[in-house]
Amino acid sequence: MTSEVLEAAPPATRSVIDVRGVSRWFGNVVAVNDITMSIGTGVTGLLGPNGAGKTTLLHLMAGLLAPSRGEILVQDAPVWRNPAIYRTLGLVVDREDTYGFLSARELVEATATLHKMDHPRSAADRAIAMVNLGPAADRRIATYSKGMRQRARVAAALVHDPAVLLLDEPFNGMDPRQRLELMELLHRMGEEGRTVLFSSHILEEVEQVSQQIQVMVAGRLAASGDHRAIRRLMTQRPHEFRLSSSNDRSLGVALLALESVSGVELENDGVLVRASDYGAFTAALPSAARGAGVRLYQVLPADESLESVFSYLIGG
Ligand SMILES: Nc1ncnc2c1ncn2[C@@H]1O[C@H](COP(=O)(O)OP(=O)(O)OP(=O)(O)O)[C@@H](O)[C@H]1O
């Protein structure tokens, strides 16, 4: 499985974004390494740890960066050196800086004017309503919260009603309510037949919004498919847990009898358990402890860092 892409399920719809053997390097750094993927309509999550190359890939898709190798098509047209494609695309970059002296309405309207829309004012009103920024739209952006600023940028990216919307870490810095609102907006846009691709380094976040997930690690495409299949790939793998209980030795003995456990180690203040199957182990643990007459105090994954999950996925 080392460098092979784990194809968990075929894309649900016809391809809108076609990435064909694309690489991009900066000097010696290979940010995107020979990626081939197709993204259909609806919402797709681009999941990967920091530095995986997500931003670079999104910028390549938006026609902001030239591929060092390969090509990207959006609706069958190449994106690089093709300004006409900007009508089709909206990009929300992962940056805080927006012109703070403008109001959201001015920013969004200016963007509509740049797109040479016939009625920039009404297009701006529509986009602002879509992101629920109405009451604050005439205040200076400098006075906004992080989440509001993000929504102003989303409105600017949406103003020309693009078929494809790309968002780089759009949930960063949002509070739970703003997050939910943006999730609903992305859902709605996907259901309307648009192609929405957003990046994130949080699996739970991606799962909540998108059926389809593309996983990137160290510049490469590590896995691709339906969110349930990706979750399975990430959970049905060797896993370590640190447990503490009323009697660690008895617990250790009981756990060794489980088929899903491949090793048990007594530590100073607990037990380290190696489980061959995350799902099976967590399901069996409570009754195993009960059966041994042991009270569980704490169950903590010992290797839950996202990096360890990803390095497992790419066989590292
Ligand atoms: N303009 C550039 N010049 C040199 N190196 C770059 C440039 N842009 C990106 N890189 C490098 O390419 C790699 C991928 O970066 P990229 O920002 O695309 O990753 P990412 O997945 O978006 O990560 P993050 O979530 O941290 O932004 C990193 O090693 C980064 O340092």
Ligand as a Chemical Component Dictionary entry (heavy atoms), coordinates in Angstrom:
data_LIG
# 
_chem_comp.id                   LIG 
_chem_comp.type                 NON-POLYMER 
_chem_comp.pdbx_formal_charge   0 
_chem_comp.three_letter_code    LIG 
# 
loop_
_chem_comp_atom.comp_id 
_chem_comp_atom.atom_id 
_chem_comp_atom.alt_atom_id 
_chem_comp_atom.type_symbol 
_chem_comp_atom.charge 
_chem_comp_atom.model_Cartn_x 
_chem_comp_atom.model_Cartn_y 
_chem_comp_atom.model_Cartn_z 
_chem_comp_atom.pdbx_ordinal 
LIG N1  N1  N 0 6.221  29.874 -2.273 1  
LIG C1  C1  C 0 6.837  28.862 -1.676 2  
LIG N2  N2  N 0 8.181  28.802 -1.641 3  
LIG C2  C2  C 0 8.823  27.765 -1.049 4  
LIG N3  N3  N 0 8.194  26.720 -0.447 5  
LIG C3  C3  C 0 6.863  26.724 -0.444 6  
LIG C4  C4  C 0 6.109  27.783 -1.046 7  
LIG N4  N4  N 0 4.784  27.503 -0.884 8  
LIG C5  C5  C 0 4.724  26.337 -0.208 9  
LIG N5  N5  N 0 5.955  25.860 0.052  10 
LIG C6  C6  C 0 6.281  24.604 0.742  11 
LIG O1  O1  O 0 5.513  23.578 0.169  12 
LIG C7  C7  C 0 5.043  22.668 1.169  13 
LIG C8  C8  C 0 3.522  22.588 1.112  14 
LIG O2  O2  O 0 2.973  23.818 1.591  15 
LIG P1  P1  P 0 1.414  24.147 1.568  16 
LIG O3  O3  O 0 1.251  25.507 2.170  17 
LIG O4  O4  O 0 0.889  23.911 0.217  18 
LIG O5  O5  O 0 0.841  23.038 2.552  19 
LIG P2  P2  P 0 -0.539 22.988 3.336  20 
LIG O6  O6  O 0 -0.989 21.583 3.310  21 
LIG O7  O7  O 0 -1.446 24.028 2.804  22 
LIG O8  O8  O 0 -0.100 23.343 4.791  23 
LIG P3  P3  P 0 -0.685 24.440 5.790  24 
LIG O9  O9  O 0 -2.009 23.919 6.230  25 
LIG O10 O10 O 0 0.349  24.469 6.879  26 
LIG O11 O11 O 0 -0.748 25.727 4.995  27 
LIG C9  C9  C 0 5.596  23.184 2.475  28 
LIG O12 O12 O 0 6.782  22.464 2.736  29 
LIG C10 C10 C 0 5.883  24.621 2.204  30 
LIG O13 O13 O 0 6.930  25.082 3.032  31 
# 
loop_
_chem_comp_bond.comp_id 
_chem_comp_bond.atom_id_1 
_chem_comp_bond.atom_id_2 
_chem_comp_bond.value_order 
_chem_comp_bond.pdbx_ordinal 
LIG N1  C1  SING 1  
LIG C1  N2  SING 2  
LIG C1  C4  DOUB 3  
LIG N2  C2  DOUB 4  
LIG C2  N3  SING 5  
LIG N3  C3  DOUB 6  
LIG C3  C4  SING 7  
LIG C3  N5  SING 8  
LIG C4  N4  SING 9  
LIG N4  C5  DOUB 10 
LIG C5  N5  SING 11 
LIG N5  C6  SING 12 
LIG C6  O1  SING 13 
LIG C6  C10 SING 14 
LIG O1  C7  SING 15 
LIG C7  C8  SING 16 
LIG C7  C9  SING 17 
LIG C8  O2  SING 18 
LIG O2  P1  SING 19 
LIG P1  O3  DOUB 20 
LIG P1  O4  SING 21 
LIG P1  O5  SING 22 
LIG O5  P2  SING 23 
LIG P2  O6  DOUB 24 
LIG P2  O7  SING 25 
LIG P2  O8  SING 26 
LIG O8  P3  SING 27 
LIG P3  O9  DOUB 28 
LIG P3  O10 SING 29 
LIG P3  O11 SING 30 
LIG C9  O12 SING 31 
LIG C9  C10 SING 32 
LIG C10 O13 SING 33 
# 
